Amino acid sequence: MKTSNKNYSMPAEWEQHSAVWLAWPYDEETFPDRVGNVEKTFAKMISALQSSEQVELVVLHEEMKSRASDLIRNTGTDPLKINFHITDYADVWLRDTGPIFVKDSSGNIAITKWIFNAWGNKFSELLIDGKIPERISEWKGLPLFSADLVLEGGAIEVSGEGVCLTTEQCLLNENRNPGITKEDIGEYLKKYLDISKVIWLNKGLTNDHTDGHIDELARFVTPNKIVCAYEENKDDENYKILQENYNRLKEETDINAEPFEVIKLPMPHMYYDDGSKAPVSYTNFYIGNTVVLAPIFKDRNDSEALGILEDCFPGRRIVGIDCSDIIYGGGAVHCITQQQPK
């Protein structure tokens, strides 16, 4: 296991991928009374992604592989085109538990592995998924660089030109990296991902158990253009949070010291069965080679959000993915995908 990855950097998500990684859902505790619906949603996602890039799918055993294959086949997609990987794992959140891939100037791909502590030691039963990067490294024969910092993939968003977005609530949290400063984190991001500038937003959505993951708040769509979750209703619990984040982004500049173009993305609104506010956002999309998978929530703002994303990604097909069942696990489309660059 290596500890330095000189000359490697993390590409922007819109750059070309060789593959996308997912793990098949099965846990009733994650998706209470909804696993069947979530499986069908995964099959729809895989069907949309299959024509865009190679799908690498993690499953528990042959029986699960057979079930997943049947559901994928029902969407009109040939499961023989999917690469299945059988291993033990706890849950589906590969954005956070899987590797963060990096690439050097010669096109060589490597894996960075960060410490996964189950979002601040909230879910001890999920800690086993911290081993997934090593398994993918072995399956694909890719070098692995290990960073001694707690960080999940959903906590960072990169421009591909050296700028990273994150939140104070997450990476500076006492349940992640006690005693670590912004400067310390900047050094880690520079060393392992070739980040030269970190932009810190304050905090994330109400009831987000990830403690403010950036992929629910703001995303690069080009190196100098950002879509930002924005709440118009002043009585909404997220209004002040998102207003502050938007204002911070409006004051920031890109790697060339030019102001960002910051595009407001409206907020969906959803409540769990127990009446609590769900941490839903349209920024939790996945950018594939030829498609963008965008979360929708049976909300009146779904169409407007899809239209904004369509304008942001000319040449890519926007596919709405109903995440109103997946969100019971606390995440959406971006949280369950991890791109492997080409």
Sequence and secondary structure as in RCSB ss.txt:
>XXXX:A:sequence
MKTSNKNYSMPAEWEQHSAVWLAWPYDEETFPDRVGNVEKTFAKMISALQSSEQVELVVLHEEMKSRASDLIRNT
GTDPLKINFHITDYADVWLRDTGPIFVKDSSGNIAITKWIFNAWGNKFSELLIDGKIPERISEWKGLPLFSADLV
LEGGAIEVSGEGVCLTTEQCLLNENRNPGITKEDIGEYLKKYLDISKVIWLNKGLTNDHTDGHIDELARFVTPNK
IVCAYEENKDDENYKILQENYNRLKEETDINAEPFEVIKLPMPHMYYDDGSKAPVSYTNFYIGNTVVLAPIFKDR
NDSEALGILEDCFPGRRIVGIDCSDIIYGGGAVHCITQQQPK
>XXXX:A:secstr
 BS  TTEE   TTS EEEEEEE    TTTSTTTHHHHHHHHHHHHHHHHTTSEEEEEESSHHHHHHHHHHHHHT
T  GGGSEEEE   S S HHHHS EEEEETT  EEEEEEE  HHHHT GGGGGGGGHHHHHHHHHT  EEEEEEE
  GGG EE SSSEEEEEHHHHT TTT TT  HHHHHHHHHHHH   EEEEE    TT TTSS GGGTEEEEETTE
EEEEE   TTSTTHHHHHHHHHHHHH B TTS B EEEEEE    B TTS B    TT  EE SSEEEEEE S T
THHHHHHHHHHHSTTSEEEEEE TTGGGGT  TGGG EEEE 
